[in-house]
Structures are given as C-alpha cells and as structure tokens.
C-alpha cells in the first residue's frame, strides 16, 4: 500500500466504470462537452450557482491560472502541497513554518503570524498535505472573517477533505459561505475523492464572479 498516493481506493465504482465503457466509442470519437455544460454539471452537483464555479483540467490547471493572476505577497504554510509554491515567484512567498514536531497549527496561529506581514493572499490547504493538519469549520470561519476584514484573498484548497472523518460538516464549499465571504476562493480536486486521477477534474468556486469569468 502506497500511502503517498492520495486517491480514494474504493472508487471509481463498478457502475461508473460500466458507464464509461458503454459510452467509450462516443467519448473517443466526439468532442467533449464545452465549458458551459461542465460548469452546469458541477454547479448542480455542489449546489452552487454556475457563475460561481469553474471546472478545470485537474486542480493543477486551476491552481496555475489562479496563482499567476495574484498580485502582491502570498502567505503559505510549510510544508505543504508543492503545486502552489512551485507556481509562485519565490520573492512573493511569505512562509510560516510551525515550530512543533507535527507541523500543526490553528486559524489563530495563522492570524497571529500573518497579521503584520502585509500579504495580499493567504493559502490554506485543509487538510494540509503532507502534514495532515486540519482546521475545523468553526475555526476556519474566524480566519475567513479576519481575511475579509483585512482585504486578503483567502484561498482554501479542500482537495483532501473527503479523507477527513467529518468532511461534510467541515467543508467550506457551501453557497451561503461563499456569498458571505466574497474574498474566498475554494479549490478542490475531484481526482482524489473519486479515485479518477486519469480523468483530470478539478473545480474552483468563489462569489468573486469577476475572478471566475477571467
């Protein structure tokens, strides 16, 4: 068992595989659905308005596109998922390294550290990878409020949240929360939760409709 390979071992289900096999010729011989159709499907599944969600060629495509458009300094906790630091100019990264054995931290730790750092954006991967640090929803909401108050774009990556025991109760991917915190950008890989990394699916959600449109 390779614990570094973060993909749900119980998916895809046989029903999904059978569906793909039954439609193999169509999938191979015809062009795929356009962005509008993909967006509508994602919006329906996550119960989010279609102009607040975007489907990407895996989360990696969305991360690249998002990070390249960020201005100013970005706060990043280390160690973390390397896709973000690798896509960011090193001189724009303000890094926080927890001073404990298991690299754990809370929303309060992040607020305390970044309050005087003049960052424009803050990245939080929740649960984090590789540390496994997890911030529950009640604590994450305090971070959302602080970021909004300080005009900081808060990027939350929930690609690994379905591996947490209380995923549904702690996910911030909810219509009302996105609307309440327009500064919030939510990224989620579909590959890991559903065990389909070869399909290259990811989503980005935000009430910042200008960002989504761009």
Secondary structure, DSSP 8 states (H G I E B T S, - for coil): --TTS-S-TT-S-HHHHHHHHHTHHHHHHS----HHHHHHHHHHHHT--GGGEEEEEHHHHHHHHHHHT--S-EEEEES--HHHHHHS-GGGEEEEE-SSTT----HHHHHHHHTTS--SEEEEESS-TTT-----HHHHHHHHHHHHHTT-EEEEE-TTGGGSTTHHHH----HHHHHH-TTEEEEEEHHHHHT-GGG-EEEEE-S-HHHHH-
